[in-house]
């Protein structure tokens, strides 16, 4: 507000000063034109015939008054100049070279003809009055503008509080006529969306962790109880081994999800040994639900990335195929990827792929993999691309 009023005052004073300067220039230009006209008349007239208007005087160089003569060495012929004489009279002068009388000095006394200088006090009062009116107008405009912006800002705050989601807030931003408010709303929508995504990821990770911990912990407790009674029970040892492996994968998954660290350059790893290890681990579980697992992978099929992340992704997808499939699970190779296919009941809803699929997608994006669901009649295909 203060800056706006200061700007308005400066603009008003600037225009008033320019107007006053223009009046001085116009008045001097008018007087000089009259002086030059008189000088032309003196130069062209016959000696003794020249009649000049009141206020004009013509002097030979030898007859010029002393106060005027003192200025003559500093002026050139044909160039008007002005001065205040010793008696405080204000005059305009011009040196003229004539063919009959030599150099003459034409003096035009304008003391009684000046308009701007005598009215300078009145002009200053007028300037001050106009400046005051300008300031009042500027203050009224600033108050109206600030009030309008304040009302719009309050309306924007109310709309933000009533907005149910970031998408609606972004629509509200697009309809906002003020560019700054629009950018502020868009930034708020981005922050809100990022917060919701972070909360959803945290909820998803906690749900996944709770699911992945509950089942293997229960299996580990059961296996330990059986091993206490029968230390040589191979089935209990196998279940305990699977439970510990699953707990390890859950820990690796959560650690990768909980950090923004980008995976560093990893060595090329073969896919077949990792898949065989998972099949050996999950084979007894598959056999218990009458699911057969077949593997058809080339020995030269490789991937690049952290082994623990690859193990979590493949184990989750294979476990989902075992738990929600019927009959057989096939793990086949394609160019730079793997396809897991399992038979499903025709007409049933798409089985599996709860929050575990979300975890898989997030981990895959961290290492540059691509996981795609390819539903077919009676089958479910998952394509895992390594790049």
NORFEN-V94700 format. One record per residue. PSI is psi in whole degrees, -180 to 180 (NA if undefined). Layout:
psi
PSI
PSI
This chain:
psi
-50
-40
-39
-43
-40
-41
-44
-41
-42
-41
-43
-45
-37
-46
-36
-42
-42
-39
-43
-43
-39
-39
-42
-44
-42
-42
-44
-39
-40
-43
-41
-36
-40
-40
-42
-36
-43
-39
-38
-37
-42
-39
-32
-13
159
142
134
-5
-17
129
119
152
168
143
-14
143
148
130
143
161
-35
-18
1
135
153
-41
-31
-40
-31
-21
-17
-38
-15
6
160
156
139
-3
109
147
166
155
164
125
175
-28
13
11
146
124
155
138
156
128
131
131
119
153
-21
-34
8
-151
131
161
117
124
130
110
111
17
-42
-2
-7
136
-42
-49
-46
-28
17
-40
-46
-39
-39
-40
-40
-41
-44
-40
-45
-37
-42
-42
-38
-42
-41
-43
-41
-41
-41
-43
-42
-41
-42
-42
-46
-41
-40
-46
-38
-43
-41
-39
-42
-39
-39
-41
-43
-41
-39
-41
-30
-9
129
-24
166
-34
-44
-36
-37
-38
-41
-38
-40
-29
-2
122
-25
122
-42
-42
-38
-46
-38
-43
-40
-42
-40
-38
-41
-43
-42
-45
-43
-37
-43
-40
-42
-41
-41
-40
-40
-44
-42
-44
-39
-41
-43
-45
-42
-40
-45
-27
-37
-50
-52
-31
-44
-41
-38
-41
-44
-44
-41
-39
-40
-39
-28
-36
-38
88
-23
11
106
-36
-42
-39
-41
-43
-40
-42
-43
-40
-43
-40
-41
-39
-39
-42
-40
-41
-43
-42
-46
-39
-40
-35
-25
-3
153
9
129
139
133
178
123
152
158
130
139
144
-39
-48
-37
-43
-41
-39
-40
-39
-41
-37
-42
-3
-49
-38
-42
-40
-32
-22
19
42
128
142
125
145
129
81
144
148
-23
5
124
165
163
123
174
133
-39
-34
-44
-39
-41
-45
-52
-39
-42
-44
-39
-40
-40
-42
-37
-44
-28
11
173
132
-68
148
127
132
108
161
145
179
117
43
-179
145
125
121
133
151
137
166
125
133
-12
161
155
119
155
-163
58
-132
-17
-36
-38
-40
-43
-46
-41
-43
-39
-40
-29
-32
8
17
168
122
126
134
125
85
138
159
119
0
158
122
134
121
125
109
134
-1
NA
